[in-house]
Amino acid sequence: MDTEPKNKLTNWWNDGDSKLKKLLFILSSWWTDGKNKLIKAVYVSLFLHFVFGIFWLLQYILI
């Protein structure tokens, strides 16, 4: 029985290399592909607002 995954993405993700490097590669190639920069900037802005909002909320609750 062949249990090896057939998906090339799965093979690439699980080839033993650093997951952080692969995640950074995915994010950087997503940003630099030259398409839909405005929507990407909105997504990044929303993500940063969400992260800072969580930290602000934690500070507000804990102090």
N, C-alpha and C positions, 0 to 999 in steps of 0.2 A: 504494500500500500504506500502510495506517495503522499507524504504529509507536508512536503515543502510548498510554501505559498506561491501561487502563480502570479500574483500582482507585483509588478515592477516597483511600485511605490513602497509596498510592504518590504520587499527585499532591500531597497535602498535605505529605508528607515531603520531596519534591523540588521545592518551589515557590520555593526560593532563600532562604528565611528561615533564621535561625540554628538549627542542629541542637541546640545546647545548650538554647536556649529551648524547643524542642519536647520534648526529653527531660525537662526540668524540668516542663513542663506535663503530660506523661504520668504522671510519678511523683507529682506533687502531686494530680492528679485521681484517681489510683488510691488514694492515701491518704485523701482527703477524701470519698470516695463514701459513707461511713457503714456499709459492710458488712464483716463479718469482720475487725474491728479486732484481735482477739487473734491470729489467724493472720498478719496483716500485721506485727504487732509481733514475732512469732517470726521471721518472714523477715528483718526488719530486724536483729534481734539476731544471728541466725546470720551474716548478711552482715558485720556489724561485727566479730564474733568471728573470722571468716575473715580479714578485712583485718588486724586487729591480730595475729593468729597468723602471718600471712606476715611482717609487720614484725619480730615477735619472733624468728622463725626466721632471718631475714636478719641480725639483730643477733647472734644466737647463733653463726651460722656465720662472720660477718665479724670478730667481736671475740674 
